[in-house]
Amino acid sequence: MENDNEFKGFSNNAKRVFNAQKTGNSKIGLAHFTAMDNLYNEENNSEGYISFGIAENVLSYELLKEKLETIPMSQKLTQYSAFGGLEECRKAVANLLQNHIFTYRPENKDLLVKNNQILLTDGCTPLLENVFNMFCNEDEVCIIPSPFYPAFVSDSYHRFGVRVLPAKTEVYDEQTKQVISFQLDIEEFEKIYSTQKVKMVLVCNPNNPNGFIFPQDQVERLVEWCRSKQIHYVSDEIYALSVFDKPQPNISGGSSGSSDGEDIKTNEFKSVYDVCKGDMGEFVHIVSGFSKDFCLNGFRAGYFYSQNKNAYNYLTSTSNFYICSNLVQAALINILSDDEYLAHYIRENQNNLKRAYEFTVNTLKEFNIPFIKSSSGVFLTLDLRKILPAFPLNQNDPFSQELLVWEEIFNAKVIINPGKFCYFSEPGFYRFIFTVPNGFIYEGIKRISKVYHRILTSLNNNNK
């Protein structure tokens, strides 16, 4: 372990964390907090920061407000409760899954979601960390289709030393070089499996950071591949109810040469439960939560669903480290147990997402900023590859130009996420969160446009 003298007296686990901090980019890591101290306001702080870097949906609070303000209080909530969650809350989550997320209706009643297959936690981060620990030993591998949510790496590695390796999904048009799709290619997984001890595959579907939905047939093939090798397939479905676009039969996934990424096909979302026709068995599991679909990031509430009794028993026996607050569970029960309200909330939240996405896309087109189409989640991808050649390339880091572009945009007081940290296979892509008020969107894109077109004009002039 490096830096033994500097961190004398600390465990190897702690040293892993310290060393990870040293290799990261602290300016990018702290950018959101920099923005929070000087946030843009059209009326009294027009020069403040605008952050498109945190995956929060702030558009649907009014839909939740009444339910959150009328949480039934009782002495029971002040007392210790069962590991794995209150029975009533697990029942409400089972109803959410069976009647609002899953579409397959099994004839075999044994395949219906049961309360004792649901486990509540204080968020997906500690839950996933423990799932990595449950299925993988130190230095063993979890494959994640890339691009992916950057924190998966720290969730797996910081305390338990599980390594994440990316399986590329981007598909490029050979002539236009545009991204025309994302796909789960078994060959990419086989390459890693042939040289590494792979114990787990984690698929975020719908995907963070690009909002792409992997099609059912590809998920099915990957599930079967995992089962054939007794690898655990974990489906992160935290954006399952944040789908705002529908499949269009005339879109094939090819490229017409446009630069705005709108050729990408929209697929229908199917939970891995639906893909498995309800029979998930021993090697398929679902992780999800309430931060995204229900805009409750600060509540810290996640859940695990599995038909594997050993997995459920392990997580229950260790859940004292990440029990979900009784008060949070009471709020969830209040939201999830009212089926009429729940259906209305899901529908209206998706409408809010669609309106925000369309406003963002129209603004990007107005300012001629290239992007890649999204169909779910709270984000889309900016494609700023055209201006990369304006910056020097560090031969030791193929993403060095991308980070210099990020610096220019940050200097304009706008925060977006570099693709490098989302494990895009090529530099020049940036995650952009669009679930903020329209005024933030317009002003932020205007600032990005000034930077982008200033650099692009200079680059074109130098090439004449």
ZAMARGU-4260 file (C-alpha; in steps of 0.2 Angstrom, whole numbers, plus 5000, padded with zeros to 4 digits):
<rodrens>
0) 5000/5000/5000 | 5007/5017/4995 | 5010/5031/5007 | 5012/5020/5023 | 5022/5033/5032
5) 5010/5047/5028 | 4995/5037/5035 | 5004/5027/5048 | 4991/5019/5060 | 4977/5019/5048
10) 4970/5003/5040 | 4972/4997/5022 | 4954/5001/5020 | 4957/5019/5026 | 4973/5021/5015
15) 4962/5015/5000 | 4951/5030/5003 | 4965/5042/5006 | 4974/5037/4990 | 4958/5038/4979
20) 4956/5056/4985 | 4973/5060/4980 | 4971/5053/4962 | 4954/5062/4959 | 4951/5080/4953
25) 4946/5090/4969 | 4940/5105/4959 | 4928/5095/4949 | 4923/5085/4965 | 4919/5101/4975
30) 4912/5110/4960 | 4894/5108/4966 | 4897/5114/4983 | 4906/5129/4976 | 4891/5133/4966
35) 4879/5131/4982 | 4889/5145/4990 | 4886/5157/4976 | 4870/5151/4967 | 4863/5160/4952
40) 4847/5170/4954 | 4840/5180/4940 | 4834/5194/4952 | 4848/5196/4965 | 4863/5186/4959
45) 4863/5185/4940 | 4882/5181/4940 | 4881/5166/4951 | 4885/5148/4947 | 4873/5137/4938
50) 4875/5118/4942 | 4869/5105/4930 | 4880/5092/4939 | 4869/5084/4953 | 4855/5072/4948
55) 4841/5079/4957 | 4823/5083/4950 | 4817/5099/4958 | 4802/5100/4947 | 4789/5089/4956
60) 4790/5094/4974 | 4772/5102/4973 | 4765/5085/4968 | 4773/5078/4984 | 4770/5092/4996
65) 4754/5088/5004 | 4758/5070/5006 | 4775/5075/5015 | 4766/5087/5026 | 4753/5075/5032
70) 4764/5060/5038 | 4754/5051/5051 | 4764/5052/5068 | 4764/5039/5081 | 4774/5033/5096
75) 4779/5018/5086 | 4789/5029/5074 | 4800/5034/5089 | 4805/5016/5094 | 4817/5003/5086
80) 4809/4994/5072 | 4812/4977/5062 | 4828/4975/5052 | 4824/4977/5034 | 4810/4989/5036
85) 4793/4991/5043 | 4781/4978/5037 | 4769/4991/5030 | 4782/5000/5021 | 4789/4983/5013
90) 4771/4979/5008 | 4769/4997/5000 | 4785/4994/4990 | 4779/4977/4984 | 4764/4985/4978
95) 4774/4999/4969 | 4784/4985/4960 | 4770/4973/4956 | 4757/4986/4950 | 4767/5001/4944
100) 4784/4996/4938 | 4783/4978/4933 | 4771/4974/4918 | 4772/4955/4918 | 4758/4946/4927
105) 4763/4929/4932 | 4750/4915/4933 | 4761/4906/4946 | 4757/4916/4962 | 4774/4910/4969
110) 4782/4923/4957 | 4772/4938/4964 | 4782/4950/4974 | 4782/4946/4993 | 4785/4957/5007
115) 4799/4946/5014 | 4808/4948/4998 | 4810/4967/5000 | 4823/4976/5011 | 4823/4994/5015
120) 4839/5004/5018 | 4845/5022/5020 | 4849/5025/5002 | 4856/5015/4987 | 4874/5020/4991
125) 4876/5010/5007 | 4865/4996/5000 | 4875/4994/4984 | 4891/4995/4994 | 4885/4980/5004
130) 4879/4971/4989 | 4897/4972/4981 | 4903/4965/4998 | 4890/4951/4998 | 4895/4945/4980
135) 4913/4949/4978 | 4929/4947/4988 | 4943/4960/4988 | 4951/4962/4970 | 4937/4952/4962
140) 4927/4961/4948 | 4910/4968/4944 | 4907/4973/4926 | 4897/4988/4923 | 4891/4994/4905
145) 4899/5010/4902 | 4896/5025/4902 | 4890/5023/4920 | 4887/5033/4936 | 4904/5037/4943
150) 4901/5034/4961 | 4899/5015/4958 | 4918/5014/4958 | 4919/5021/4975 | 4904/5012/4982
155) 4913/4995/4977 | 4931/4999/4980 | 4933/5011/4995 | 4929/4999/5009 | 4929/4982/5001
160) 4942/4983/4987 | 4930/4977/4974 | 4936/4982/4957 | 4924/4989/4943 | 4928/4986/4925
165) 4918/4995/4911 | 4910/4986/4896 | 4909/4998/4882 | 4891/5001/4875 | 4893/5016/4863
170) 4890/5013/4845 | 4897/5025/4832 | 4892/5028/4814 | 4908/5025/4804 | 4906/5039/4793
175) 4898/5053/4804 | 4907/5048/4820 | 4891/5051/4829 | 4884/5040/4843 | 4870/5031/4835
180) 4866/5019/4849 | 4871/5010/4865 | 4871/4991/4866 | 4875/4977/4878 | 4888/4967/4868
185) 4891/4950/4876 | 4909/4950/4867 | 4913/4965/4878 | 4909/4955/4894 | 4918/4940/4888
190) 4934/4950/4885 | 4934/4954/4903 | 4928/4938/4910 | 4942/4929/4900 | 4956/4938/4910
195) 4947/4943/4927 | 4938/4934/4941 | 4921/4942/4938 | 4908/4939/4951 | 4895/4952/4947
200) 4887/4962/4933 | 4878/4979/4938 | 4867/4986/4924 | 4859/5003/4927 | 4843/5003/4916
205) 4837/5016/4912 | 4855/5022/4911 | 4864/5035/4921 | 4872/5046/4913 | 4864/5045/4896
210) 4846/5042/4899 | 4846/5027/4886 | 4835/5012/4889 | 4843/4995/4885 | 4831/4984/4875
215) 4823/4969/4882 | 4832/4956/4870 | 4849/4963/4875 | 4845/4962/4894 | 4839/4945/4892
220) 4855/4939/4883 | 4866/4946/4896 | 4855/4939/4910 | 4857/4922/4902 | 4876/4924/4900
225) 4877/4928/4919 | 4867/4913/4924 | 4877/4902/4913 | 4893/4907/4922 | 4884/4909/4940
230) 4888/4928/4940 | 4876/4939/4950 | 4866/4951/4939 | 4861/4966/4948 | 4848/4978/4940
235) 4849/4996/4946 | 4831/5002/4941 | 4831/5019/4951 | 4825/5028/4935 | 4811/5015/4931
240) 4797/5028/4933 | 4807/5042/4925 | 4804/5037/4907 | 4797/5052/4897 | 4798/5046/4879
245) 4790/5032/4869 | 4797/5020/4856 | 4795/5027/4838 | 4793/5013/4825 | 4801/5024/4811
250) 4817/5026/4821 | 4829/5012/4818 | 4845/5017/4827 | 4854/5022/4812 | 4861/5039/4808
255) 4855/5052/4796 | 4871/5062/4799 | 4863/5075/4810 | 4874/5082/4824 | 4861/5083/4838
260) 4860/5065/4842 | 4841/5063/4839 | 4843/5048/4828 | 4845/5036/4843 | 4831/5024/4845
265) 4820/5025/4860 | 4816/5008/4868 | 4802/5003/4879 | 4808/5000/4897 | 4806/4983/4904
270) 4811/4978/4922 | 4823/4963/4923 | 4808/4955/4932 | 4798/4957/4916 | 4812/4950/4906
275) 4813/4935/4917 | 4794/4933/4917 | 4794/4935/4935 | 4806/4920/4938 | 4822/4930/4943
280) 4829/4915/4953 | 4846/4914/4962 | 4857/4926/4952 | 4846/4941/4947 | 4842/4955/4959
285) 4835/4973/4959 | 4842/4988/4968 | 4832/5004/4968 | 4826/5019/4978 | 4816/5035/4980
290) 4829/5049/4976 | 4825/5050/4957 | 4808/5044/4953 | 4801/5052/4969 | 4813/5067/4970
295) 4817/5062/4988 | 4837/5063/4987 | 4838/5070/5005 | 4827/5056/5012 | 4840/5043/5009
300) 4829/5028/5005 | 4833/5013/4995 | 4827/4995/4993 | 4833/4978/4987 | 4822/4965/4979
305) 4827/4947/4977 | 4820/4929/4976 | 4837/4923/4983 | 4834/4919/5001 | 4852/4919/5006
310) 4855/4936/4999 | 4840/4943/5008 | 4845/4935/5024 | 4863/4942/5023 | 4857/4959/5019
315) 4844/4958/5033 | 4857/4952/5046 | 4869/4967/5041 | 4855/4980/5039 | 4858/4987/5056
320) 4872/4997/5048 | 4860/5006/5035 | 4842/5005/5042 | 4830/5017/5034 | 4823/5030/5047
325) 4805/5026/5053 | 4800/5043/5049 | 4806/5042/5031 | 4797/5025/5030 | 4781/5033/5036
330) 4782/5046/5022 | 4784/5032/5010 | 4769/5023/5016 | 4759/5039/5015 | 4764/5041/4997
335) 4764/5023/4991 | 4748/5016/4999 | 4737/5028/4990 | 4735/5020/4973 | 4725/5034/4965
340) 4737/5047/4971 | 4752/5036/4966 | 4746/5034/4948 | 4743/5053/4947 | 4760/5057/4954
345) 4769/5045/4942 | 4760/5052/4927 | 4762/5071/4931 | 4781/5068/4936 | 4784/5060/4919
350) 4775/5075/4911 | 4786/5087/4920 | 4801/5078/4914 | 4795/5078/4896 | 4792/5097/4897
355) 4809/5100/4905 | 4818/5089/4892 | 4809/5097/4877 | 4813/5115/4884 | 4831/5110/4886
360) 4833/5102/4869 | 4825/5117/4860 | 4837/5128/4869 | 4852/5118/4864 | 4846/5119/4846
365) 4843/5137/4847 | 4861/5139/4853 | 4868/5126/4841 | 4875/5115/4855 | 4876/5096/4849
370) 4869/5083/4861 | 4864/5065/4862 | 4846/5061/4864 | 4839/5055/4880 | 4823/5046/4884
375) 4823/5044/4903 | 4830/5050/4919 | 4835/5068/4923 | 4850/5070/4910 | 4856/5071/4893
380) 4873/5071/4885 | 4882/5086/4877 | 4893/5082/4863 | 4907/5095/4863 | 4920/5085/4854
385) 4922/5098/4840 | 4932/5110/4851 | 4944/5098/4859 | 4957/5101/4846 | 4959/5119/4852
390) 4967/5112/4868 | 4984/5103/4870 | 4983/5085/4872 | 4993/5077/4887 | 4999/5060/4879
395) 4997/5052/4896 | 4979/5056/4897 | 4967/5055/4882 | 4954/5065/4891 | 4965/5080/4896
400) 4957/5091/4882 | 4940/5086/4889 | 4945/5092/4906 | 4952/5109/4899 | 4935/5112/4891
405) 4927/5108/4907 | 4938/5122/4915 | 4932/5135/4902 | 4914/5131/4906 | 4917/5131/4924
410) 4925/5148/4923 | 4909/5154/4915 | 4901/5148/4931 | 4892/5133/4924 | 4895/5115/4931
415) 4892/5099/4920 | 4900/5082/4922 | 4915/5077/4912 | 4912/5060/4902 | 4929/5054/4909
420) 4922/5051/4926 | 4907/5042/4918 | 4918/5031/4909 | 4914/5036/4891 | 4925/5027/4879
425) 4930/5043/4870 | 4933/5061/4877 | 4921/5076/4873 | 4905/5071/4881 | 4897/5079/4896
430) 4882/5074/4907 | 4869/5088/4909 | 4855/5088/4921 | 4839/5096/4915 | 4827/5095/4929
435) 4830/5113/4936 | 4819/5128/4932 | 4819/5134/4914 | 4827/5151/4919 | 4843/5141/4925
440) 4842/5130/4909 | 4842/5145/4897 | 4855/5155/4906 | 4866/5140/4908 | 4865/5135/4890
445) 4868/5153/4884 | 4884/5153/4894 | 4890/5136/4888 | 4886/5143/4870 | 4897/5158/4872
450) 4912/5147/4877 | 4908/5133/4864 | 4906/5145/4849 | 4921/5157/4855 | 4932/5142/4855
455) 4925/5134/4839 | 4926/5151/4829 | 4944/5153/4835 | 4948/5135/4830 | 4940/5137/4813
460) 4950/5153/4810 | 4966/5145/4814 | 4963/5131/4802 | 4960/5142/4787
</rodrens>
